[in-house]
Amino acid sequence: MTQAPAMPRRTDRRHDREIIALALPAFGSLVAEPLFVMADSAVIGHLGTPQLAGLGIAAALLTTAVSVFVFLAYATTAAVARRVGAGDLPAAIRQGMDGIWLALLLGAAVIATVLPTAPWLVEAFGTSGTAAPYATTYLRISALGIPAMLVVLAATGVLRGLQDTRTPLYVAIGGFSVNAALNIGLVYGAGLGIAGSAWGTVIAQCGMAAVYLAVVVRGARRHGASLRPDAAGIRASAQAGVPLLVRTLSLRAVLMIATAVAARLGDAEVAAHQIVLTLWSLLAFALDAIAIAGQAIIGRYLGAGDRDGAKAACRRMVQWGIAAGLVLGVLVALARPLFIPLFTSDPAVEGPLLATLLVVAVTQPVSGIVFILDGVLMGAGDGPYLAWAMVVTLALFAPAALAVPALGGGLVALWGAMALMMTVRLLTLWLRTRSGRWIVTGASR
């Protein structure tokens, strides 16, 4: 009788090893992307305030343009992992190639849209007359690298589906290093100014895409998978990505509404909100790394037809999410007095910031579960439900957030609405997971 728990413990340890092996490199590659913008900011900041302001506007536009296509990574991860679980590596790589071809097509469409509309997009942000020329220059040049950025997303999804998160980490580190060196050399050495920074980013992104393509092509040749574009496969990849696109746009709408409401509360509140949002995004990277591991692991189990293995992995990853959320919450709560002086010394900002960070700390365990269940359902290919759930969440969050200024609430109330948003997400995801309807086995959903 005393030896009965041994099997669950061994199963948990196996899942723990898998989660750690996938999540740690995934976290590193997730953090590398914002480092690109930080490197650009550090280099351009010494050129002058108008140049830095122009970079800020252009970077925001580029980030938005690329982030809406994050489904290229998520949908590809789930589809490839299923075929890996089914033991069909040629089909897995073929599925990945369909995602890469779709990325190239979408990238070409974005270039065709951004290049002629760049001045209008910059103006729509209310950019000053001194910063606008720099923003337009950076945006137009950097847009040429968008196809490469989208290929990186899709190829990252391929490798994650193949249970490989180390290669994306190495590529991200190499890309960041090359980007930093090129920025310094082209901006100052070649005297190209902000245009040099943009070209450095384009070159680095193209180099990363080339490395990914070399890895995927080598795998395709090893397993006899076709590299040619397949209209049916590309169409299927696009159809699988549409629900995740709806989910992503709904989530972006939540963040935009929150920022717009913060702006109505006053300069001090919107400054504090931006700091809180920066920290919240950093915490999200840590939790999203576990979710990415979940996408790959769940997809593989379902592809192999192992319902029990998928359920056990889901249970263990939820435990990881709760534990990670508790640790992050305690760290945020305790580190608040140390964290705030790094960003501001204005008492008008410090007051709302101190209280709002406590709200963020308290909600981290909820966020931990939400991110994990989100990853589990993505790995299961349950995109339509995720889209529906996020639209419902947006519909409930929007009136709550917009009511904050009308009711005389401050930043704490706004982030209370954000906590409500995460709670609604938790409820919708938990109900779906508990129902078991996400468990659909086989090489494809």
C-alpha positions as CSV (number, residue, x, y, z in Angstrom):
1,M,0.0,0.0,0.0
2,T,2.8,2.4,0.9
3,Q,4.3,2.1,-2.6
4,A,1.1,3.1,-4.6
5,P,2.1,6.8,-5.1
6,A,5.4,5.8,-6.8
7,M,4.0,5.7,-10.3
8,P,2.4,9.2,-10.2
9,R,5.6,10.6,-8.8
10,R,7.7,9.0,-11.6
11,T,5.2,10.4,-14.1
12,D,5.4,13.8,-12.6
13,R,9.2,13.7,-12.6
14,R,9.1,12.8,-16.3
15,H,6.8,15.6,-17.1
16,D,9.0,18.0,-15.0
17,R,12.0,17.1,-17.0
18,E,10.2,17.7,-20.3
19,I,8.7,21.0,-19.1
20,I,12.1,22.3,-17.9
21,A,13.9,21.1,-21.1
22,L,11.4,23.0,-23.3
23,A,10.5,26.0,-21.2
24,L,13.9,27.3,-20.2
25,P,15.2,27.7,-23.8
26,A,11.8,29.1,-24.8
27,F,12.0,31.8,-22.2
28,G,15.4,32.8,-23.4
29,S,14.2,33.1,-27.0
30,L,11.1,35.0,-25.9
31,V,13.2,37.6,-24.0
32,A,15.5,38.0,-27.0
33,E,12.9,39.7,-29.2
34,P,12.4,42.8,-27.0
35,L,16.1,43.0,-26.7
36,F,16.2,43.9,-30.4
37,V,14.2,47.0,-29.7
38,M,16.3,47.8,-26.5
39,A,19.5,47.6,-28.5
40,D,18.1,49.9,-31.2
41,S,16.9,52.3,-28.5
42,A,20.3,52.3,-26.8
43,V,22.1,53.1,-30.0
44,I,19.7,55.7,-31.5
45,G,19.1,57.4,-28.1
46,H,22.6,59.0,-28.5
47,L,21.6,60.5,-31.9
48,G,19.0,62.8,-30.3
49,T,15.5,62.9,-28.9
50,P,13.6,63.2,-32.2
51,Q,15.4,60.1,-33.5
52,L,14.5,58.2,-30.4
53,A,10.9,59.4,-30.5
54,G,10.7,58.3,-34.2
55,L,12.1,54.9,-33.3
56,G,9.5,54.5,-30.5
57,I,6.6,55.1,-33.0
58,A,8.0,52.9,-35.7
59,A,8.8,50.1,-33.3
60,A,5.3,50.2,-31.9
61,L,3.8,49.9,-35.4
62,L,6.2,47.1,-36.4
63,T,5.5,45.2,-33.2
64,T,1.8,45.4,-33.8
65,A,2.1,44.3,-37.4
66,V,4.2,41.3,-36.5
67,S,2.4,40.3,-33.2
68,V,-1.0,39.8,-34.9
69,F,0.6,37.0,-36.9
70,V,1.9,35.1,-33.8
71,F,-0.5,32.4,-34.8
72,L,2.1,31.3,-37.3
73,A,4.2,30.0,-34.4
74,Y,1.3,28.7,-32.2
75,A,-0.8,26.9,-34.9
76,T,2.4,25.4,-36.5
77,T,3.6,24.1,-33.1
78,A,0.4,22.3,-32.5
79,A,0.1,20.8,-36.0
80,V,3.7,19.7,-36.2
81,A,3.7,18.2,-32.6
82,R,0.6,16.1,-33.5
83,R,2.3,14.5,-36.4
84,V,5.5,14.0,-34.3
85,G,3.3,12.1,-31.8
86,A,1.8,10.1,-34.6
87,G,5.3,9.1,-35.7
88,D,5.1,10.8,-39.1
89,L,8.1,13.1,-39.3
90,P,7.9,13.7,-43.0
91,A,4.3,14.9,-42.6
92,A,5.3,17.0,-39.6
93,I,8.0,18.9,-41.6
94,R,5.6,19.2,-44.6
95,Q,3.1,20.8,-42.3
96,G,5.8,23.2,-41.1
97,M,6.8,24.1,-44.6
98,D,3.1,25.1,-45.3
99,G,3.3,27.5,-42.4
100,I,6.6,29.0,-43.7
101,W,5.1,29.5,-47.2
102,L,2.1,31.2,-45.6
103,A,4.5,33.4,-43.6
104,L,6.2,34.5,-46.8
105,L,2.9,35.3,-48.5
106,L,1.6,37.3,-45.5
107,G,5.0,39.1,-45.2
108,A,4.8,40.2,-48.9
109,A,1.2,41.5,-48.3
110,V,2.4,43.5,-45.2
111,I,5.2,45.1,-47.2
112,A,2.8,46.1,-49.9
113,T,0.6,47.7,-47.3
114,V,3.2,49.4,-45.1
115,L,5.6,51.0,-47.7
116,P,3.0,53.3,-49.3
117,T,1.1,54.1,-46.1
118,A,4.1,54.6,-43.8
119,P,3.8,58.4,-43.6
120,W,0.0,58.2,-42.9
121,L,0.6,55.5,-40.2
122,V,3.2,57.7,-38.5
123,E,0.9,60.7,-38.6
124,A,-2.0,58.7,-37.2
125,F,0.0,58.2,-34.0
126,G,0.1,62.0,-33.5
127,T,3.9,62.0,-34.1
128,S,5.5,65.4,-33.9
129,G,6.9,67.1,-37.0
130,T,10.5,66.7,-35.9
131,A,10.1,62.9,-35.1
132,A,7.9,62.0,-38.1
133,P,10.6,61.9,-40.8
134,Y,12.8,59.5,-38.6
135,A,9.8,57.3,-37.8
136,T,8.9,57.0,-41.5
137,T,12.4,56.2,-42.5
138,Y,12.8,53.5,-39.9
139,L,9.4,52.0,-40.6
140,R,9.9,51.8,-44.4
141,I,13.3,50.2,-44.2
142,S,12.4,47.8,-41.3
143,A,9.2,46.8,-43.2
144,L,11.5,45.0,-45.7
145,G,12.4,42.6,-42.9
146,I,8.8,41.7,-42.0
147,P,8.7,38.5,-44.3
148,A,11.9,37.3,-42.5
149,M,10.3,38.1,-39.1
150,L,7.2,36.0,-40.0
151,V,9.3,33.2,-41.3
152,V,11.1,33.2,-38.0
153,L,7.8,32.9,-36.2
154,A,6.6,30.0,-38.4
155,A,10.0,28.2,-38.3
156,T,10.1,28.6,-34.5
157,G,6.8,26.9,-34.4
158,V,8.1,24.0,-36.5
159,L,11.1,23.4,-34.2
160,R,8.9,23.7,-31.1
161,G,6.5,21.1,-32.6
162,L,9.6,18.9,-33.1
163,Q,10.3,19.3,-29.4
164,D,13.3,21.6,-30.0
165,T,13.4,24.9,-28.2
166,R,17.2,25.1,-28.0
167,T,17.8,26.0,-31.6
168,P,15.4,29.0,-31.4
169,L,17.3,30.1,-28.4
170,Y,20.7,29.9,-30.1
171,V,19.4,31.7,-33.2
172,A,17.8,34.4,-31.1
173,I,21.1,35.0,-29.2
174,G,23.0,35.1,-32.5
175,G,20.5,37.5,-34.1
176,F,20.6,39.8,-31.1
177,S,24.4,39.9,-31.2
178,V,24.6,40.6,-34.9
179,N,21.8,43.2,-34.6
180,A,23.7,45.1,-31.9
181,A,27.0,45.0,-33.8
182,L,25.4,46.1,-37.1
183,N,23.6,48.9,-35.3
184,I,26.8,50.4,-33.9
185,G,28.7,49.9,-37.2
186,L,26.0,51.3,-39.5
187,V,24.7,54.1,-37.3
188,Y,28.1,55.5,-36.3
189,G,30.7,53.8,-38.4
190,A,28.9,54.3,-41.7
191,G,27.2,57.4,-40.6
192,L,23.7,56.2,-41.7
193,G,21.9,57.4,-38.6
194,I,18.5,55.9,-37.9
195,A,18.5,54.3,-41.3
196,G,21.6,52.3,-40.3
197,S,19.8,51.0,-37.3
198,A,16.8,49.9,-39.5
199,W,19.1,48.2,-42.0
200,G,20.9,46.4,-39.2
201,T,17.7,45.0,-37.9
202,V,16.6,43.9,-41.4
203,I,19.9,42.1,-42.0
204,A,19.8,40.4,-38.6
205,Q,16.3,39.2,-39.1
206,C,17.0,37.9,-42.6
207,G,20.1,36.1,-41.2
208,M,17.9,34.5,-38.5
209,A,15.3,33.4,-41.1
210,A,18.1,32.0,-43.3
211,V,19.4,29.9,-40.4
212,Y,15.9,28.6,-39.6
213,L,15.3,27.7,-43.3
214,A,18.6,25.9,-43.5
215,V,17.6,23.8,-40.4
216,V,14.1,23.0,-41.7
217,V,15.4,22.3,-45.3
218,R,18.0,19.9,-43.9
219,G,15.3,18.1,-41.9
220,A,13.0,17.9,-44.9
221,R,15.7,16.4,-47.1
222,R,16.7,13.9,-44.4
223,H,13.1,12.7,-44.1
224,G,12.1,13.0,-47.8
225,A,9.5,15.8,-47.2
226,S,8.6,18.1,-50.1
227,L,9.7,21.7,-50.0
228,R,7.4,22.9,-52.7
229,P,4.4,25.2,-51.8
230,D,1.2,23.2,-51.5
231,A,-2.0,25.3,-52.0
232,A,-4.1,23.0,-50.0
233,G,-1.6,22.9,-47.1
234,I,-1.1,26.6,-47.1
235,R,-4.9,27.1,-47.1
236,A,-5.3,24.7,-44.2
237,S,-2.6,26.5,-42.2
238,A,-4.4,29.8,-42.8
239,Q,-7.7,28.4,-41.7
240,A,-6.1,27.0,-38.5
241,G,-4.6,30.4,-37.8
242,V,-7.8,32.5,-38.3
243,P,-9.2,31.6,-34.8
244,L,-5.9,32.4,-33.1
245,L,-5.7,35.7,-35.1
246,V,-9.1,36.6,-33.6
247,R,-7.9,35.6,-30.2
248,T,-4.7,37.7,-30.6
249,L,-6.6,40.8,-31.9
250,S,-9.1,40.6,-29.0
251,L,-6.2,40.5,-26.5
252,R,-4.5,43.4,-28.2
253,A,-7.8,45.3,-28.0
254,V,-7.8,44.7,-24.2
255,L,-4.3,46.2,-23.9
256,M,-5.2,49.2,-26.1
257,I,-8.4,49.9,-24.2
258,A,-6.4,49.7,-20.9
259,T,-3.8,52.2,-22.2
260,A,-6.5,54.6,-23.6
261,V,-8.3,54.6,-20.2
262,A,-5.1,55.2,-18.4
263,A,-4.4,58.2,-20.6
264,R,-7.8,59.7,-19.5
265,L,-6.8,59.4,-15.8
266,G,-3.9,61.8,-16.2
267,D,-0.2,62.0,-17.0
268,A,1.0,60.4,-13.7
269,E,-1.4,57.5,-14.1
270,V,-0.5,56.8,-17.7
271,A,3.2,56.9,-16.8
272,A,2.6,54.5,-14.0
273,H,0.5,52.3,-16.2
274,Q,3.2,52.0,-18.8
275,I,5.7,50.9,-16.1
276,V,3.2,48.3,-14.8
277,L,2.5,47.1,-18.3
278,T,6.2,46.6,-18.9
279,L,6.6,44.5,-15.8
280,W,3.4,42.6,-16.6
281,S,4.8,41.8,-20.1
282,L,8.1,40.5,-18.6
283,L,6.2,38.3,-16.2
284,A,4.1,37.0,-19.1
285,F,7.3,35.9,-20.8
286,A,8.1,33.6,-17.9
287,L,4.6,32.1,-17.8
288,D,4.4,31.9,-21.6
289,A,7.6,29.8,-21.7
290,I,5.8,27.1,-19.7
291,A,2.8,27.5,-22.0
292,I,5.0,26.9,-25.1
293,A,6.2,23.7,-23.5
294,G,2.6,22.8,-23.0
295,Q,1.8,23.4,-26.7
296,A,4.5,21.0,-27.8
297,I,3.9,18.3,-25.2
298,I,0.1,18.2,-25.5
299,G,0.2,18.2,-29.3
300,R,2.6,15.2,-29.2
301,Y,0.5,13.2,-26.7
302,L,-2.7,13.8,-28.7
303,G,-1.0,12.9,-31.9
304,A,0.1,9.6,-30.3
305,G,-3.4,8.9,-29.2
306,D,-2.4,9.1,-25.5
307,R,-5.4,10.7,-23.8
308,D,-4.2,9.8,-20.3
309,G,-0.8,11.2,-21.0
310,A,-2.3,14.5,-22.3
311,K,-4.5,14.7,-19.1
312,A,-1.5,14.0,-16.8
313,A,0.7,16.5,-18.6
314,C,-2.1,19.2,-18.4
315,R,-2.5,18.5,-14.7
316,R,1.2,18.8,-14.0
317,M,1.7,22.0,-16.1
318,V,-1.2,23.6,-14.2
319,Q,0.7,22.8,-11.0
320,W,3.7,24.5,-12.5
321,G,1.6,27.5,-13.5
322,I,0.3,27.9,-10.0
323,A,3.7,27.6,-8.4
324,A,5.3,30.0,-10.9
325,G,2.5,32.5,-10.3
326,L,2.9,32.3,-6.6
327,V,6.7,32.8,-6.8
328,L,6.4,35.7,-9.2
329,G,3.6,37.3,-7.2
330,V,5.7,37.2,-4.0
331,L,8.7,38.6,-5.8
332,V,6.7,41.5,-7.2
333,A,5.1,42.3,-3.8
334,L,8.5,42.3,-2.0
335,A,10.5,44.0,-4.7
336,R,8.1,46.9,-5.3
337,P,10.1,49.4,-3.2
338,L,13.3,48.4,-5.1
339,F,11.7,48.2,-8.6
340,I,9.9,51.6,-8.6
341,P,13.1,53.9,-8.3
342,L,14.5,52.2,-11.4
343,F,11.7,53.9,-13.5
344,T,10.6,57.0,-11.7
345,S,11.4,59.4,-8.8
346,D,8.1,61.4,-9.2
347,P,5.9,61.0,-6.1
348,A,2.8,61.5,-8.2
349,V,3.8,58.4,-10.2
350,E,5.1,56.4,-7.3
351,G,1.8,56.5,-5.3
352,P,-0.5,54.7,-7.8
353,L,2.4,52.6,-9.0
354,L,3.0,51.1,-5.6
355,A,-0.6,50.1,-5.1
356,T,-1.1,48.9,-8.6
357,L,1.9,46.6,-8.5
358,L,0.3,44.9,-5.5
359,V,-2.8,44.1,-7.6
360,V,-0.4,42.6,-10.2
361,A,1.3,40.5,-7.5
362,V,-2.0,39.1,-6.2
363,T,-3.2,38.1,-9.6
364,Q,-0.1,36.2,-10.7
365,P,-1.3,32.8,-9.6
366,V,-4.4,33.4,-11.7
367,S,-2.2,34.4,-14.6
368,G,-0.1,31.3,-14.2
369,I,-3.1,29.0,-14.7
370,V,-4.5,31.1,-17.6
371,F,-1.2,31.0,-19.5
372,I,-0.9,27.2,-19.0
373,L,-4.4,26.4,-20.0
374,D,-4.1,28.7,-23.0
375,G,-1.0,26.8,-24.1
376,V,-2.7,23.4,-23.5
377,L,-5.7,24.3,-25.6
378,M,-3.4,25.7,-28.4
379,G,-1.4,22.5,-28.3
380,A,-4.7,20.6,-28.7
381,G,-5.6,22.8,-31.8
382,D,-8.7,24.2,-30.0
383,G,-8.4,27.6,-31.7
384,P,-12.1,28.2,-32.3
385,Y,-12.9,27.9,-28.6
386,L,-10.0,30.2,-27.7
387,A,-11.2,32.8,-30.1
388,W,-14.8,32.6,-28.7
389,A,-13.5,32.8,-25.1
390,M,-11.3,35.8,-25.8
391,V,-14.1,37.7,-27.6
392,V,-16.4,37.1,-24.6
393,T,-13.6,38.3,-22.2
394,L,-13.1,41.5,-24.3
395,A,-16.9,42.1,-24.2
396,L,-16.9,41.9,-20.4
397,F,-13.7,43.8,-19.9
398,A,-14.4,46.8,-22.1
399,P,-17.4,48.2,-20.2
400,A,-15.6,47.6,-16.9
401,A,-12.5,49.4,-17.9
402,L,-14.3,52.3,-19.6
403,A,-16.4,52.8,-16.5
404,V,-13.3,53.5,-14.4
405,P,-12.9,57.2,-15.3
406,A,-16.7,57.8,-15.2
407,L,-16.9,56.4,-11.6
408,G,-13.9,58.3,-10.4
409,G,-11.6,55.3,-10.2
410,G,-7.9,55.5,-10.6
411,L,-5.1,53.2,-11.8
412,V,-5.8,50.6,-9.2
413,A,-9.4,50.3,-10.3
414,L,-8.2,50.0,-13.9
415,W,-5.9,47.1,-13.0
416,G,-8.8,45.7,-11.0
417,A,-10.6,45.5,-14.4
418,M,-7.5,43.8,-15.8
419,A,-7.7,41.3,-12.9
420,L,-11.3,40.7,-13.8
421,M,-10.3,40.1,-17.4
422,M,-7.8,37.4,-16.3
423,T,-10.4,35.9,-14.0
424,V,-12.9,35.6,-16.9
425,R,-10.2,34.0,-19.0
426,L,-9.5,31.5,-16.2
427,L,-13.2,30.6,-15.9
428,T,-13.6,30.0,-19.7
429,L,-10.4,28.0,-20.0
430,W,-11.0,26.0,-16.9
431,L,-14.6,25.0,-18.0
432,R,-13.2,23.9,-21.4
433,T,-10.4,21.9,-19.9
434,R,-12.7,20.3,-17.4
435,S,-15.1,19.3,-20.1
436,G,-12.5,17.2,-21.9
437,R,-13.8,18.3,-25.3
438,W,-10.3,19.6,-26.2
439,I,-9.0,16.0,-26.2
440,V,-9.1,15.0,-29.8
441,T,-6.5,12.4,-30.7
442,G,-4.9,11.7,-34.1
443,A,-2.3,13.2,-36.5
444,S,-4.7,16.1,-37.2
445,R,-7.6,17.6,-35.3
